[in-house]
């Protein structure tokens, strides 16, 4: 039977109920699920869970049912059906499930943001003035109010899943409207800071892009600052302000997570993985890995491979309560930064 358009929205169903219905129908078990719409994915969690290490891309995260929390730099950002999470940079963090059960699972969606679309809309000049003309002063993550104006186009985007032939034509238009609604939301300043090509946030985003491609290379902060046309002190200040990490800490995070992937997926031993990601000392690698993931490399990988929930842990990025360990890594890096 061919699906009928708008089957996801029943009469009298609230926006969140409609979202939960659509997401629940497409998430048969715990995990993360891609959709036919580019940049849109769903998630399902059936129980509360402690923080797990993750990398969040520039995106909006909406919970249709349940509650979650993101930890960045020791600060908690809780969100639920009334509040959405928005991130404006690629940011290391720890994600926690606060409310979920098999009967009432935590259901939600992640929609990647397009910085170019944000910049185009901001350049049209039809947006309200910035609330803070100095730009957002916090990290590149925020909690916004899930208004009806924002939920409406997101609901229409989900309805397209029942009309796949319309996705190539209509999804880009709805995606653009969602970006506009975000630029009209209480998180507009944070997003416009990153979208502005003249802003410090845009330059930090360029530096992050460089780090992601060159994390195995020795890091010289002054050279990276010059690459994005900033003085070293200004660059260091804004990088830490937006990511809650120094550039060196960020590089270490990238290295350690890539090493974990190599050991888990490609069966590298710890020493080989350490050298591949840029470490010169396996012992230093082991110490810093233990601080971040809560166990030495070999033991951590053995647990992930042997545990019944190993696959789920791999999807999440790491199964551990890493908030404290992450802070310890940051503290250790600060002493050598």
LOKOLKE-913382 format. One record per residue: residue number from 1; x, y, z of N, C-alpha, C in turn. Coordinates in Angstrom, 3 decimals. Layout:
// residues N
  num       n.X       n.Y       n.Z      ca.X      ca.Y      ca.Z       c.X       c.Y       c.Z
  NUM         X         Y         Z         X         Y         Z         X         Y         Z
...
END
This chain:
// residues 337
  num       n.X       n.Y       n.Z      ca.X      ca.Y      ca.Z       c.X       c.Y       c.Z
    1     0.844    -1.205     0.000     0.000     0.000     0.000     0.875     1.249     0.000
    2     0.587     2.171    -0.910     1.374     3.399    -1.002     1.020     4.346     0.137
    3     2.042     4.844     0.902     1.745     5.762     2.002     1.069     7.025     1.497
    4     0.153     7.540     2.267    -0.529     8.772     1.916     0.151     9.952     2.582
    5     0.293    11.100     1.882     0.891    12.281     2.482     0.169    12.649     3.768
    6     0.987    13.092     4.759     0.474    13.620     6.026    -0.108    12.536     6.935
    7     0.147    11.249     6.628    -0.333    10.198     7.512     0.279    10.302     8.910
    8     1.413    11.010     9.032     2.065    11.119    10.327     1.312    12.044    11.261
    9     0.402    12.844    10.758    -0.296    13.820    11.593    -1.765    13.454    11.680
   10    -2.177    12.986    12.832    -3.576    12.640    13.040    -4.315    13.838    13.603
   11    -5.612    13.932    13.329    -6.383    15.056    13.858    -6.289    15.117    15.383
   12    -6.057    16.308    15.913    -5.990    16.505    17.347    -4.666    16.144    17.975
   13    -3.716    15.676    17.185    -2.406    15.284    17.715    -1.524    16.518    17.833
   14    -0.863    16.692    18.968     0.029    17.837    19.160     1.279    17.666    18.300
   15     2.034    18.768    18.070     3.265    18.643    17.270     4.229    17.603    17.833
   16     4.393    17.583    19.153     5.316    16.613    19.737     4.788    15.189    19.623
   17     3.492    15.007    19.780     2.915    13.678    19.604     3.094    13.200    18.172
   18     2.909    14.102    17.215     3.095    13.738    15.806     4.545    13.365    15.535
   19     5.485    14.141    16.109     6.904    13.833    15.936     7.238    12.494    16.570
   20     6.749    12.270    17.792     7.031    11.014    18.478     6.485     9.830    17.686
   21     5.304     9.988    17.110     4.700     8.916    16.300     5.569     8.628    15.075
   22     5.992     9.687    14.382     6.796     9.519    13.171     8.153     8.900    13.485
   23     8.787     9.370    14.563    10.113     8.866    14.919    10.018     7.440    15.453
   24     9.022     7.171    16.311     8.864     5.834    16.858     8.630     4.783    15.797
   25     7.909     5.158    14.746     7.617     4.208    13.670     8.863     3.851    12.868
   26     9.883     4.691    12.956    11.095     4.490    12.136    12.321     4.168    12.979
   27    12.130     3.901    14.265    13.238     3.509    15.139    12.837     2.222    15.858
   28    13.041     1.080    15.237    12.562    -0.180    15.810    13.274    -0.611    17.092
   29    14.430    -0.057    17.364    15.167    -0.403    18.576    16.052     0.743    19.000
   30    16.772     0.547    20.100    17.676     1.579    20.596    18.762     1.853    19.571
   31    19.023     3.105    19.298    20.078     3.457    18.367    19.806     4.749    17.652
   32    20.627     5.019    16.638    20.525     6.212    15.800    20.227     5.759    14.380
   33    19.324     6.466    13.715    18.834     6.036    12.409    18.872     7.183    11.408
   34    19.511     6.945    10.269    19.476     7.913     9.182    18.105     7.884     8.531
   35    17.763     8.950     7.826    16.506     9.018     7.092    16.796     9.360     5.634
   36    15.803     9.218     4.748    16.022     9.591     3.345    16.240    11.095     3.141
   37    16.004    11.894     4.164    16.213    13.337     4.058    17.629    13.665     4.502
   38    18.408    14.283     3.650    19.808    14.586     3.945    19.923    15.430     5.213
   39    20.818    15.001     6.102    21.079    15.763     7.315    20.121    15.506     8.452
   40    19.095    14.683     8.233    18.098    14.395     9.271    18.268    12.967     9.760
   41    18.387    12.805    11.076    18.466    11.473    11.667    17.596    11.425    12.918
   42    17.235    10.209    13.311    16.404     9.980    14.492    17.201     9.204    15.537
   43    16.772     9.301    16.795    17.379     8.479    17.839    16.302     7.951    18.781
   44    16.612     6.816    19.390    15.722     6.187    20.363    16.569     5.625    21.506
   45    16.174     5.951    22.745    16.814     5.408    23.931    15.706     4.903    24.859
   46    15.871     3.695    25.402    14.824     3.069    26.201    15.065     3.130    27.704
   47    16.160     3.768    28.136    16.449     3.860    29.566    17.381     5.039    29.807
   48    17.324     5.627    30.999    18.309     6.669    31.333    19.713     6.093    31.224
   49    20.670     6.942    30.850    22.044     6.482    30.673    23.002     7.586    31.067
   50    24.139     7.225    31.645    25.125     8.237    32.027    25.762     8.860    30.794
   51    26.516     9.945    30.982    27.116    10.638    29.830    28.051     9.745    29.024
   52    27.968     9.852    27.710    28.897     9.164    26.814    29.572    10.197    25.925
   53    30.821     9.924    25.589    31.592    10.837    24.753    30.986    10.914    23.360
   54    30.915    12.108    22.810    30.382    12.267    21.458    30.965    13.537    20.833
   55    30.866    13.622    19.535    31.186    14.852    18.807    29.889    15.366    18.213
   56    29.497    16.578    18.583    28.272    17.152    18.042    28.628    18.129    16.929
   57    27.985    17.970    15.802    28.182    18.855    14.660    27.234    20.050    14.780
   58    27.434    21.084    13.978    26.445    22.176    13.958    25.070    21.610    13.621
   59    24.160    21.675    14.557    22.873    21.012    14.380    21.877    21.504    15.408
   60    20.633    21.139    15.181    19.565    21.328    16.161    19.100    19.943    16.578
   61    18.895    19.752    17.889    18.421    18.476    18.419    17.098    18.732    19.124
   62    16.071    18.033    18.690    14.741    18.160    19.269    14.322    16.834    19.901
   63    13.785    16.894    21.105    13.249    15.722    21.769    11.732    15.733    21.630
   64    11.187    14.679    21.058     9.731    14.566    20.920     9.108    13.900    22.134
   65     9.937    13.140    22.867     9.464    12.429    24.060    10.683    12.104    24.913
   66    10.605    12.359    26.232    11.719    12.091    27.125    12.552    13.339    27.366
   67    13.789    13.148    27.803    14.670    14.278    28.112    16.121    13.838    28.012
   68    16.969    14.764    27.570    18.399    14.516    27.462    19.160    15.693    28.046
   69    20.481    15.540    28.075    21.336    16.601    28.604    22.703    16.490    27.953
   70    23.265    17.633    27.576    24.603    17.664    26.996    25.540    18.337    27.991
   71    26.719    17.747    28.158    27.746    18.317    29.020    28.876    18.858    28.153
   72    29.208    20.131    28.342    30.306    20.762    27.621    31.125    21.562    28.622
   73    32.397    21.216    28.742    33.265    21.948    29.647    32.792    21.964    31.086
   74    32.155    20.896    31.535    31.672    20.826    32.901    30.317    21.469    33.126
   75    29.745    22.112    32.103    28.423    22.751    32.219    27.366    21.858    31.576
   76    26.189    21.802    32.204    25.104    20.963    31.714    24.106    21.796    30.921
   77    23.629    21.223    29.805    22.627    21.862    28.961    21.452    20.887    28.810
   78    20.456    20.965    29.708    19.324    20.039    29.650    18.292    20.483    28.616
   79    17.685    19.513    27.942    16.627    19.842    26.985    15.607    18.717    26.957
   80    14.385    19.109    26.620    13.260    18.176    26.613    12.271    18.620    25.543
   81    11.000    18.317    25.698    10.031    18.655    24.663     9.773    20.153    24.551
   82    10.115    20.915    25.559     9.864    22.359    25.513    11.087    23.157    25.079
   83    12.252    22.510    25.059    13.495    23.207    24.742    14.311    22.391    23.753
   84    14.942    23.073    22.801    15.792    22.380    21.841    17.258    22.715    22.117
   85    18.111    21.833    21.678    19.555    22.046    21.760    20.055    22.504    20.402
   86    20.906    23.517    20.397    21.521    23.953    19.151    23.027    24.062    19.359
   87    23.769    23.553    18.405    25.224    23.666    18.438    25.683    24.331    17.149
   88    26.604    25.259    17.296    27.031    26.041    16.138    28.432    25.680    15.672
   89    29.102    24.745    16.371    30.445    24.308    16.005    30.548    22.797    16.170
   90    31.553    22.191    15.526    31.886    20.802    15.825    32.499    20.778    17.218
   91    31.843    20.132    18.153    32.217    20.282    19.552    32.266    18.952    20.290
   92    33.400    18.612    20.915    33.446    17.450    21.798    32.544    17.673    23.007
   93    31.802    16.659    23.386    30.858    16.810    24.489    30.553    15.440    25.071
   94    29.659    15.425    26.053    29.162    14.183    26.640    27.643    14.254    26.653
   95    27.001    13.238    26.095    25.546    13.221    25.972    24.941    12.260    26.993
   96    23.907    12.716    27.689    23.288    11.946    28.758    21.783    11.817    28.515
   97    21.232    10.636    28.757    19.797    10.421    28.674    19.215    10.564    30.076
   98    18.294    11.504    30.239    17.745    11.803    31.571    16.418    11.102    31.826
   99    15.577    10.968    30.823    14.252    10.378    31.025    13.914     9.484    29.841
  100    13.741     8.192    30.116    13.391     7.229    29.065    13.008     5.917    29.731
  101    12.140     5.171    29.078    11.747     3.847    29.541    11.267     3.059    28.329
  102    11.178     1.740    28.423    10.654     0.972    27.283     9.250     1.404    26.883
  103     8.439     1.766    27.875     7.069     2.189    27.568     7.020     3.602    27.022
  104     7.926     4.466    27.505     8.006     5.856    27.063     9.456     6.160    26.686
  105     9.911     5.666    25.535    11.314     5.874    25.162    11.614     7.336    24.872
  106    12.882     7.676    25.006    13.331     9.009    24.596    13.476     8.996    23.082
  107    12.666     9.791    22.411    12.646     9.860    20.954    12.987    11.272    20.507
  108    13.778    11.387    19.472    14.100    12.720    19.006    14.767    12.710    17.653
  109    15.144    13.892    17.210    15.762    14.050    15.900    16.955    14.988    15.980
  110    17.849    14.788    15.043    19.000    15.673    14.862    18.950    16.174    13.419
  111    18.996    17.485    13.259    19.008    18.092    11.930    20.266    18.941    11.792
  112    21.140    18.535    10.879    22.383    19.278    10.675    22.090    20.650    10.094
  113    22.863    21.630    10.549    22.707    23.000    10.066    23.692    23.283     8.938
  114    23.279    24.127     8.034    24.118    24.563     6.917    24.540    26.000     7.184
  115    25.816    26.191     7.482    26.309    27.525     7.825    26.152    28.478     6.646
  116    26.289    27.965     5.435    26.129    28.832     4.260    24.695    29.345     4.143
  117    23.733    28.482     4.442    22.335    28.923     4.422    22.097    29.992     5.482
  118    22.644    29.789     6.675    22.527    30.795     7.731    23.129    32.123     7.282
  119    24.294    32.062     6.637    24.956    33.285     6.189    24.145    34.000     5.116
  120    23.569    33.224     4.189    22.759    33.832     3.124    21.536    34.535     3.707
  121    20.868    33.882     4.640    19.682    34.477     5.250    20.045    35.705     6.078
  122    21.149    35.635     6.803    21.575    36.776     7.609    21.943    37.961     6.726
  123    22.515    37.681     5.533    22.941    38.754     4.642    21.773    39.467     3.978
  124    20.587    38.874     4.007    19.439    39.512     3.358    18.942    40.730     4.121
  125    19.372    40.852     5.374    19.058    42.059     6.137    17.652    42.152     6.668
  126    16.882    41.075     6.630    15.498    41.129     7.110    15.343    40.597     8.531
  127    16.473    40.321     9.188    16.431    39.791    10.538    16.440    40.905    11.572
  128    15.913    40.657    12.751    15.941    41.677    13.804    17.374    41.934    14.254
  129    17.629    43.093    14.898    18.984    43.390    15.371    19.451    42.352    16.381
  130    20.767    42.172    16.452    21.328    41.278    17.445    20.965    41.751    18.841
  131    20.639    40.810    19.707    20.355    41.170    21.094    21.621    41.625    21.802
  132    22.734    40.969    21.462    24.034    41.340    22.010    24.937    41.677    20.835
  133    25.187    42.944    20.615    25.941    43.369    19.433    27.397    42.919    19.477
  134    27.867    42.481    20.626    29.220    41.941    20.704    29.255    40.491    20.265
  135    28.068    39.892    20.033    27.996    38.480    19.667    27.829    37.619    20.901
  136    27.537    36.378    20.680    27.366    35.459    21.796    28.673    35.305    22.542
  137    28.613    35.366    23.869    29.825    35.304    24.670    30.068    33.928    25.260
  138    29.159    32.982    25.031    29.312    31.669    25.620    29.851    30.662    24.633
  139    29.836    29.387    25.039    30.293    28.326    24.153    29.323    28.183    22.995
  140    29.755    27.403    21.984    28.940    27.267    20.783    27.808    26.288    20.930
  141    27.148    26.289    22.070    25.994    25.432    22.318    24.986    26.226    23.128
  142    23.710    26.037    22.853    22.690    26.777    23.580    21.386    25.996    23.656
  143    20.527    26.440    24.550    19.208    25.849    24.720    18.170    26.896    24.340
  144    17.308    26.557    23.378    16.296    27.493    22.898    14.894    27.003    23.181
  145    13.956    27.898    23.037    12.546    27.568    23.260    11.954    26.947    21.995
  146    11.341    25.789    22.138    10.719    25.097    21.001     9.358    25.724    20.723
  147     9.342    26.772    19.907     8.115    27.506    19.615     7.312    26.819    18.518
  148     6.049    27.216    18.424     5.185    26.679    17.371     5.708    27.044    15.991
  149     6.307    28.243    15.863     6.833    28.688    14.571     7.972    27.796    14.100
  150     8.764    27.269    15.033     9.857    26.375    14.673     9.370    24.945    14.459
  151     8.449    24.498    15.300     7.969    23.122    15.200     7.169    22.867    13.925
  152     6.492    23.898    13.414     5.652    23.709    12.230     6.445    23.218    11.021
  153     7.541    23.905    10.605     8.274    23.387     9.441     8.971    22.057     9.730
  154     9.382    21.831    10.971     9.986    20.541    11.292     8.949    19.433    11.126
  155     7.722    19.699    11.554     6.654    18.727    11.341     6.423    18.443     9.865
  156     6.464    19.499     9.047     6.273    19.302     7.600     7.425    18.507     7.004
  157     8.636    18.693     7.544     9.773    17.926     7.050     9.572    16.438     7.325
  158     9.077    16.105     8.518     8.824    14.701     8.839     7.706    14.120     7.972
  159     6.713    14.941     7.644     5.620    14.459     6.801     6.122    14.028     5.426
  160     7.228    14.625     4.970     7.766    14.266     3.658     8.242    12.815     3.616
  161     8.537    12.230     4.767     8.956    10.833     4.788     7.859     9.912     4.277
  162     6.605    10.383     4.319     5.485     9.617     3.782     5.243     9.931     2.305
  163     6.032    10.842     1.771     5.879    11.256     0.369     7.267    11.354    -0.254
  164     7.976    10.238    -0.375     9.385    10.264    -0.773     9.672    10.960    -2.099
  165     8.728    10.904    -3.032     8.974    11.559    -4.318     9.075    13.074    -4.182
  166     8.496    13.619    -3.121     8.521    15.071    -2.933     9.767    15.547    -2.190
  167    10.534    14.623    -1.619    11.679    15.022    -0.802    12.697    15.869    -1.574
  168    13.127    15.479    -2.774    14.138    16.291    -3.465    13.679    17.708    -3.757
  169    12.380    17.910    -3.946    11.862    19.231    -4.304    11.565    20.071    -3.062
  170    10.881    19.475    -2.097    10.372    20.256    -0.966    11.314    20.309     0.233
  171    12.111    19.272     0.444    12.974    19.257     1.629    13.931    20.457     1.678
  172    14.594    20.837     0.571    15.478    22.013     0.648    14.736    23.295     1.031
  173    13.492    23.444     0.575    12.718    24.635     0.907    12.364    24.657     2.394
  174    11.940    23.518     2.915    11.591    23.449     4.334    12.840    23.607     5.196
  175    13.927    23.014     4.752    15.203    23.132     5.467    15.599    24.604     5.591
  176    15.410    25.346     4.520    15.742    26.778     4.541    14.824    27.525     5.509
  177    13.546    27.165     5.533    12.627    27.817     6.459    13.020    27.544     7.914
  178    13.447    26.317     8.198    13.876    25.989     9.559    15.065    26.860     9.958
  179    16.003    27.052     9.054    17.146    27.928     9.343    16.673    29.355     9.637
  180    15.708    29.816     8.858    15.169    31.164     9.095    14.526    31.240    10.478
  181    13.744    30.250    10.840    13.088    30.251    12.157    14.117    30.229    13.276
  182    15.221    29.519    13.076    16.275    29.511    14.087    16.925    30.878    14.224
  183    17.069    31.584    13.091    17.648    32.929    13.129    16.682    33.945    13.721
  184    15.428    33.567    13.872    14.441    34.417    14.537    14.203    33.981    15.979
  185    14.901    32.935    16.425    14.658    32.371    17.744    15.529    33.060    18.797
  186    15.407    32.578    20.036    16.215    33.134    21.113    17.673    32.669    21.060
  187    18.012    31.845    20.055    19.404    31.432    19.856    20.013    32.075    18.612
  188    19.391    33.139    18.125    19.836    33.777    16.885    21.251    34.325    16.985
  189    21.579    34.968    18.105    22.904    35.586    18.231    24.011    34.549    18.084
  190    23.822    33.405    18.694    24.844    32.352    18.635    25.065    31.878    17.206
  191    23.972    31.704    16.462    24.083    31.225    15.091    24.626    32.302    14.159
  192    24.217    33.527    14.356    24.696    34.595    13.484    26.171    34.887    13.710
  193    26.663    34.618    14.911    28.077    34.800    15.187    28.923    33.879    14.316
  194    28.460    32.633    14.146    29.199    31.675    13.340    29.017    31.951    11.857
  195    27.823    32.433    11.470    27.523    32.662    10.057    28.244    33.880     9.501
  196    28.566    34.848    10.350    29.209    36.076     9.887    30.657    35.800     9.501
  197    30.985    36.044     8.227    32.354    35.776     7.756    33.365    36.709     8.392
  198    32.916    37.815     8.942    33.822    38.745     9.609    33.940    38.473    11.104
  199    33.179    37.529    11.613    33.136    37.305    13.049    34.221    36.359    13.530
  200    34.495    36.426    14.833    35.494    35.547    15.425    35.026    34.101    15.387
  201    33.714    33.882    15.559    33.193    32.518    15.551    33.436    31.823    14.225
  202    33.279    32.542    13.116    33.523    31.955    11.806    34.991    31.557    11.662
  203    35.885    32.375    12.197    37.312    32.049    12.110    37.659    30.839    12.964
  204    37.040    30.732    14.135    37.274    29.553    14.963    36.743    28.303    14.260
  205    35.606    28.423    13.585    35.056    27.285    12.831    36.033    26.849    11.742
  206    36.686    27.803    11.085    37.689    27.465    10.070    38.883    26.750    10.707
  207    39.284    27.208    11.886    40.393    26.561    12.590    40.030    25.126    12.969
  208    38.787    24.913    13.394    38.334    23.567    13.748    38.354    22.660    12.525
  209    37.925    23.194    11.382    37.968    22.406    10.148    39.401    21.968     9.847
  210    40.365    22.876    10.070    41.775    22.542     9.832    42.234    21.464    10.807
  211    41.879    21.593    12.072    42.280    20.610    13.075    41.728    19.221    12.750
  212    40.503    19.159    12.288    39.897    17.867    11.978    40.620    17.164    10.836
  213    41.206    17.930     9.918    41.923    17.348     8.789    43.393    17.080     9.105
  214    43.931    17.760    10.120    45.373    17.709    10.381    45.698    17.371    11.835
  215    44.837    16.596    12.477    45.024    16.346    13.903    46.273    15.514    14.207
  216    46.822    14.794    13.206    48.023    13.996    13.452    49.291    14.844    13.419
  217    49.196    16.059    12.909    50.373    16.923    12.779    50.646    17.663    14.078
  218    51.915    18.013    14.339    52.214    18.834    15.514    51.446    20.148    15.435
  219    50.910    20.584    16.556    50.089    21.790    16.579    50.898    22.973    17.077
  220    50.981    24.001    16.241    51.589    25.273    16.626    50.481    26.313    16.613
  221    50.073    26.705    17.810    48.897    27.558    17.947    49.079    28.881    17.218
  222    50.284    29.458    17.268    50.498    30.749    16.603    50.331    30.631    15.099
  223    50.758    29.489    14.512    50.599    29.295    13.074    49.130    29.084    12.711
  224    48.417    28.348    13.539    46.992    28.146    13.265    46.236    29.461    13.414
  225    46.606    30.262    14.387    45.979    31.578    14.567    46.212    32.447    13.336
  226    47.436    32.439    12.834    47.743    33.239    11.648    46.965    32.738    10.432
  227    46.744    31.439    10.362    46.007    30.855     9.245    44.578    31.414     9.169
  228    43.992    31.715    10.322    42.625    32.242    10.344    42.621    33.743    10.654
  229    43.786    34.374    10.498    43.937    35.831    10.600    43.538    36.373    11.981
  230    44.101    35.735    13.005    43.902    36.194    14.370    45.242    36.182    15.087
  231    45.392    37.053    16.081    46.583    36.988    16.914    46.484    35.750    17.798
  232    47.617    35.222    18.229    47.610    34.004    19.035    46.810    34.161    20.333
  233    46.985    35.265    21.100    46.187    35.399    22.335    44.685    35.497    22.067
  234    44.302    36.251    21.024    42.886    36.396    20.703    42.303    35.068    20.236
  235    43.076    34.369    19.409    42.632    33.071    18.918    42.426    32.101    20.076
  236    43.400    32.019    20.962    43.305    31.097    22.088    42.102    31.428    22.970
  237    41.878    32.720    23.209    40.770    33.153    24.052    39.427    32.756    23.440
  238    39.232    33.057    22.169    37.943    32.781    21.540    37.736    31.283    21.310
  239    38.815    30.563    21.035    38.684    29.120    20.852    38.183    28.483    22.141
  240    38.796    28.830    23.251    38.368    28.263    24.534    36.965    28.732    24.895
  241    36.656    29.981    24.587    35.343    30.518    24.918    34.238    29.765    24.183
  242    34.475    29.416    22.917    33.437    28.785    22.104    33.376    27.273    22.254
  243    34.495    26.630    22.559    34.514    25.165    22.610    34.704    24.612    24.017
  244    35.012    25.481    24.991    35.318    25.059    26.366    36.586    24.209    26.417
  245    37.424    24.333    25.394    38.711    23.642    25.334    39.746    24.566    24.723
  246    40.998    24.300    25.009    42.057    24.967    24.274    42.269    24.233    22.952
  247    42.969    24.831    21.981    43.245    24.116    20.725    43.976    22.798    20.958
  248    44.913    22.760    21.902    45.649    21.527    22.176    44.720    20.470    22.750
  249    43.842    20.841    23.649    42.878    19.890    24.206    41.971    19.327    23.107
  250    41.561    20.202    22.203    40.686    19.774    21.096    41.418    18.753    20.232
  251    42.687    19.031    19.912    43.460    18.100    19.100    43.606    16.749    19.808
  252    43.860    16.786    21.125    44.000    15.534    21.874    42.698    14.741    21.839
  253    41.591    15.430    21.953    40.293    14.746    21.909    40.118    14.042    20.565
  254    40.436    14.739    19.470    40.318    14.143    18.142    41.228    12.926    18.010
  255    42.471    13.060    18.489    43.426    11.960    18.380    42.956    10.727    19.151
  256    42.515    10.934    20.379    42.132     9.807    21.230    40.901     9.084    20.676
  257    39.945     9.822    20.156    38.753     9.177    19.604    39.042     8.461    18.296
  258    39.947     8.994    17.483    40.335     8.288    16.266    41.120     7.025    16.619
  259    41.975     7.111    17.634    42.717     5.927    18.074    41.753     4.847    18.561
  260    40.723     5.251    19.273    39.735     4.279    19.740    39.050     3.601    18.557
  261    38.712     4.377    17.540    38.080     3.804    16.351    39.013     2.805    15.670
  262    40.299     3.155    15.572    41.262     2.265    14.927    41.392     0.944    15.678
  263    41.415     1.014    17.004    41.548    -0.211    17.796    40.281    -1.058    17.728
  264    39.137    -0.406    17.749    37.867    -1.130    17.794    37.465    -1.672    16.429
  265    37.608    -0.851    15.400    37.124    -1.230    14.067    38.186    -1.885    13.196
  266    39.443    -1.449    13.336    40.498    -1.948    12.461    41.486    -2.843    13.195
  267    41.186    -3.128    14.474    41.968    -4.081    15.269    43.442    -3.698    15.381
  268    43.724    -2.402    15.442    45.084    -1.951    15.713    45.405    -2.188    17.191
  269    46.665    -2.474    17.490    47.064    -2.500    18.891    47.252    -1.068    19.369
  270    47.346    -0.883    20.675    47.376     0.468    21.243    48.561     1.270    20.742
  271    49.736     0.664    20.682    50.923     1.404    20.254    50.795     1.861    18.799
  272    50.311     0.966    17.941    50.153     1.332    16.524    49.139     2.449    16.361
  273    48.031     2.347    17.080    47.018     3.400    17.008    47.574     4.725    17.500
  274    48.348     4.683    18.569    48.937     5.903    19.115    49.810     6.600    18.083
  275    50.680     5.831    17.424    51.570     6.427    16.430    50.795     6.958    15.226
  276    49.747     6.231    14.824    48.975     6.653    13.651    48.273     7.992    13.865
  277    47.870     8.278    15.103    47.148     9.533    15.351    48.064    10.658    15.795
  278    49.384    10.404    15.844    50.309    11.498    16.102    51.046    11.468    17.419
  279    50.785    10.471    18.263    51.517    10.382    19.526    52.912     9.817    19.284
  280    53.893    10.346    19.999    55.256     9.822    19.925    55.546     8.864    21.065
  281    54.755     8.913    22.115    54.982     8.090    23.290    53.735     7.253    23.592
  282    53.822     5.918    23.460    52.679     5.071    23.811    52.252     5.211    25.269
  283    53.201     5.446    26.159    52.842     5.587    27.565    52.032     6.855    27.799
  284    52.399     7.956    27.125    51.615     9.184    27.234    50.220     8.971    26.656
  285    50.152     8.276    25.524    48.861     7.962    24.922    47.983     7.179    25.893
  286    48.559     6.166    26.544    47.790     5.334    27.467    47.273     6.149    28.646
  287    48.108     7.058    29.180    47.677     7.888    30.307    46.514     8.780    29.906
  288    46.633     9.442    28.757    45.596    10.387    28.343    44.320     9.652    27.901
  289    44.473     8.478    27.316    43.310     7.665    26.954    42.546     7.275    28.216
  290    43.269     6.857    29.241    42.623     6.447    30.492    41.883     7.608    31.136
  291    42.451     8.805    31.061    41.791     9.974    31.651    40.470    10.262    30.954
  292    40.459    10.120    29.628    39.251    10.451    28.875    38.194     9.362    28.963
  293    38.606     8.108    28.789    37.632     7.022    28.674    37.470     6.201    29.946
  294    38.262     6.489    30.965    38.068     5.827    32.244    38.713     4.464    32.377
  295    39.472     4.018    31.363    40.148     2.715    31.409    41.298     2.740    30.415
  296    42.348     1.945    30.649    43.443     1.857    29.674    42.928     1.350    28.327
  297    43.646     1.647    27.251    43.140     1.290    25.910    42.759    -0.176    25.752
  298    43.645    -1.080    26.144    43.370    -2.504    25.914    42.131    -2.954    26.678
  299    42.008    -2.556    27.942    40.863    -2.975    28.740    39.570    -2.381    28.201
  300    39.622    -1.107    27.786    38.430    -0.447    27.266    37.929    -1.147    26.014
  301    38.839    -1.481    25.102    38.446    -2.136    23.856    37.933    -3.547    24.131
  302    38.550    -4.269    25.066    38.075    -5.609    25.403    36.650    -5.573    25.942
  303    36.345    -4.572    26.765    34.993    -4.442    27.305    33.997    -4.164    26.184
  304    34.372    -3.260    25.268    33.462    -2.919    24.176    33.224    -4.107    23.247
  305    34.269    -4.906    23.007    34.109    -6.057    22.113    33.363    -7.206    22.778
  306    33.560    -7.356    24.086    33.002    -8.505    24.762    31.654    -8.279    25.386
  307    31.292    -7.001    25.630    30.035    -6.716    26.303    28.844    -6.952    25.414
  308    27.719    -7.282    26.013    26.492    -7.526    25.248    25.996    -6.271    24.585
  309    26.403    -5.114    25.144    25.936    -3.843    24.594    27.046    -3.165    23.797
  310    28.008    -3.972    23.312    29.138    -3.391    22.605    28.748    -2.616    21.368
  311    27.796    -3.136    20.601    27.392    -2.444    19.382    26.772    -1.095    19.714
  312    25.923    -1.081    20.737    25.299     0.175    21.136    26.352     1.167    21.616
  313    27.355     0.667    22.345    28.412     1.542    22.829    29.197     2.129    21.674
  314    29.429     1.331    20.645    30.143     1.836    19.483    29.370     2.937    18.792
  315    28.062     2.759    18.656    27.239     3.795    18.032    27.300     5.084    18.833
  316    27.248     4.960    20.134    27.266     6.138    20.994    28.613     6.825    20.983
  317    29.681     6.076    20.725    31.009     6.675    20.708    31.882     6.113    21.801
  318    31.322     5.835    22.969    32.052     5.227    24.074    31.077     5.004    25.214
  319    31.148     3.868    25.878    30.228     3.592    26.980    30.950     3.804    28.297
  320    30.859     5.029    28.824    31.500     5.328    30.092    30.989     6.638    30.617
  321    31.158     6.844    31.905    30.798     8.117    32.515    31.998     9.029    32.414
  322    32.090     9.740    31.272    33.340    10.413    30.926    33.392    11.865    31.328
  323    32.373    12.393    31.959    32.383    13.814    32.269    33.574    14.175    33.138
  324    33.780    13.442    34.229    34.897    13.735    35.115    36.212    13.479    34.415
  325    36.310    12.370    33.692    37.547    12.051    32.991    37.881    13.110    31.966
  326    36.875    13.630    31.277    37.094    14.666    30.282    37.672    15.916    30.922
  327    37.155    16.269    32.095    37.671    17.432    32.795    39.110    17.201    33.229
  328    39.424    15.952    33.627    40.794    15.651    34.008    41.729    15.800    32.818
  329    41.278    15.365    31.641    42.080    15.529    30.435    42.325    16.995    30.152
  330    41.265    17.807    30.297    41.409    19.226    30.055    42.392    19.849    31.034
  331    42.304    19.444    32.305    43.210    19.988    33.301    44.654    19.606    33.002
  332    44.839    18.348    32.574    46.199    17.904    32.242    46.742    18.648    31.044
  333    45.881    18.877    30.051    46.311    19.592    28.856    46.629    21.041    29.161
  334    45.871    21.630    30.096    46.098    23.029    30.435    47.492    23.249    30.978
  335    48.021    22.243    31.690    49.347    22.394    32.281    50.447    22.400    31.248
  336    50.146    21.852    30.042    51.156    21.816    28.982    50.796    22.700    27.815
  337    49.720    23.469    27.929    49.232    24.284    26.816    49.921    25.649    26.818
END
